[in-house]
Amino acid sequence: MSAQLGFDLGRKIRATSLVDLQPGAVISREVINKPQGTVTVFAFDQNQGLSEHTAPFDALVYALEGRVRVRLGNVDHEVSEGDLIMMPANVPHALTALTPFKMMLVMIRA
């Protein structure tokens, strides 16, 4: 069993079950943290988000449930369940949940 994850490695698990929605909050749970990159699952209540910031690495958002507005540079993108969007390194970005929303964020460092 992985103490970090709370489930057996090699066992199937539904990604959306890793984080619960909480009123007025953004919740995250790191699934993998390696020198090469990270995988984190997030839950956003409606109208919650991450303020504009940049990251030195490419990141991939995979929408698990709900809808979110992703602002990349000066362009807004609506991302829904099942969609992927790449956030390039060093490009300002922000996220705002349009509905209760869950996503998996994969960040590649190498």
Disulfide bonds with the S-S distance in Angstrom:
none
